[in-house]
């Protein structure tokens, strides 16, 4: 199993696409810019929902109304972030996999997804009962606060990847 994963990573890193991204003076920075902009949209839109869960913004709007207006943008931006991040990854996959900040970023994104799944699967089951309140139940506030912490950590780790990647 591990050998197959290693072979896949080697194949991707040695592909013509990865070579083009790695060796073209414009391609990597262009993809990286798209990645950063999409992450800004992901984190910014999630922040708007989380601030509503914390009771710090849009308190006169229901949680459903806030999420209905924002989550389509979040998901579209997330797809672009994953696609652009994958292209960046294949350009130097071995180096990324050896970078602690990259590994932490991936785990933090998974933790943020788990936080969201737990919120929607457990805490939000009785959403219609409390979604119009300015001060939401503690589980909703905790989910929003934890989400903010996780996404700030994702951004911080992402920023540090570039400073800690080995040269060449």
C-alpha positions in Angstrom: 0.0 0.0 0.0 2.7 2.5 1.0 4.8 1.6 -2.1 1.8 2.3 -4.3 1.3 5.7 -2.7 5.0 6.4 -3.1 4.8 5.4 -6.8 1.7 7.6 -7.4 3.4 10.6 -5.8 6.5 10.0 -7.8 4.5 9.6 -11.0 2.6 12.9 -10.3 5.8 14.8 -9.4 7.6 13.6 -12.6 4.7 14.3 -14.9 4.9 16.8 -17.7 2.3 19.0 -16.0 4.3 19.1 -12.8 7.5 19.9 -14.8 5.7 22.8 -16.5 4.4 24.2 -13.2 7.8 23.8 -11.6 9.9 25.2 -14.4 7.7 27.9 -15.9 8.4 31.4 -14.4 4.8 32.4 -14.6 2.8 29.2 -14.0 3.6 28.5 -10.4 3.0 32.1 -9.2 -0.2 32.3 -11.2 -1.6 29.1 -9.7 -0.4 30.2 -6.3 -2.3 33.5 -6.7 -5.5 31.7 -7.6 -5.0 29.4 -4.6 -4.5 32.3 -2.2 -7.5 34.2 -3.6 -9.7 31.1 -3.3 -8.5 30.5 0.2 -9.4 34.1 1.1 -12.9 33.5 -0.2 -13.3 30.2 1.6 -12.0 31.6 5.0 -13.8 34.9 4.6 -17.2 33.3 3.8 -16.8 30.7 6.6 -15.9 33.6 9.0 -19.2 35.3 8.2 -21.1 32.2 9.2 -19.0 31.6 12.2 -19.5 35.2 13.4 -23.2 34.6 13.1 -22.9 31.4 15.2 -21.0 33.4 17.8 -23.6 36.1 17.8 -21.2 38.8 16.7 -22.6 39.5 13.2 -25.9 39.3 11.3 -27.8 38.6 14.5 -31.0 39.9 13.0 -30.8 37.3 10.2 -31.5 33.6 10.7 -28.6 31.2 10.6 -30.3 29.5 7.6 -30.5 32.8 5.7 -26.9 33.6 6.3 -25.7 30.1 5.3 -28.0 29.9 2.2 -26.5 33.1 0.9 -22.8 32.3 1.6 -22.2 28.5 1.4 -22.5 28.3 -2.4 -19.6 30.7 -2.7 -17.7 28.8 0.0 -18.0 25.5 -1.8 -17.1 27.0 -5.2 -14.1 28.7 -3.8 -13.1 25.5 -1.9 -13.2 23.5 -5.1 -10.9 26.0 -6.8 -8.6 26.0 -3.7 -8.3 22.2 -3.8 -7.7 22.2 -7.6 -5.1 24.9 -7.4 -3.5 23.4 -4.3 -3.3 20.0 -6.0 -1.4 21.6 -8.9 1.0 23.3 -6.5 1.4 20.0 -4.6 2.3 17.9 -7.6 5.0 20.4 -8.6 7.1 19.4 -5.6 5.1 16.6 -3.9 8.1 15.0 -2.1 9.2 18.3 -0.6 5.6 19.2 0.5 5.2 15.8 2.2 8.4 16.4 4.1 7.2 19.8 5.3 5.6 19.8 8.8 3.5 23.0 8.0 2.0 21.3 4.9 1.1 18.2 6.9 -0.4 20.3 9.7 -2.4 22.3 7.1 -3.9 19.2 5.7 -4.8 17.8 9.1 -6.3 21.2 10.1 -8.5 21.3 7.0 -9.7 17.8 7.9 -10.4 18.9 11.5 -12.3 21.9 10.2 -14.4 19.6 8.0 -15.0 17.3 11.0 -16.0 20.3 13.1 -18.5 21.3 10.4 -19.8 17.7 10.0 -20.3 17.4 13.8 -22.1 20.7 13.9 -24.5 19.9 11.0 -24.9 16.3 12.2 -25.5 16.9 15.9 -25.8 20.5 16.9 -27.9 21.8 14.0 -30.5 19.1 14.2 -32.8 21.4 16.1 -31.7 24.5 14.1 -35.3 25.7 13.3 -35.9 26.0 17.0 -33.1 28.5 17.7 -31.7 29.8 14.5 -33.4 33.2 14.8 -32.0 33.9 18.3 -29.3 36.5 18.7 -27.5 34.3 21.2 -27.3 30.7 19.9 -26.9 27.5 22.0 -23.4 26.8 23.4 -22.7 23.9 20.9 -23.3 26.3 18.0 -21.1 29.0 19.5 -18.4 26.4 20.2 -18.5 25.1 16.6 -18.2 28.7 15.3 -15.3 29.6 17.6 -13.5 26.3 16.9 -14.0 26.9 13.1 -12.4 30.3 13.3 -9.4 28.9 15.2 -9.0 26.0 12.8 -9.2 28.2 9.7 -6.8 30.8 11.1 -4.3 28.0 11.8 -4.8 26.6 8.2 -3.9 30.1 6.8 -0.9 30.4 9.2 0.4 27.0 8.2 -0.1 27.7 4.5 1.8 30.9 4.9 4.7 29.2 6.6 5.0 26.4 4.0 6.7 28.8 1.6 9.2 29.9 4.3 10.2 26.4 5.3 10.3 24.5 1.9 13.9 23.4 1.0 15.3 25.3 -2.0 15.9 23.7 -5.4 
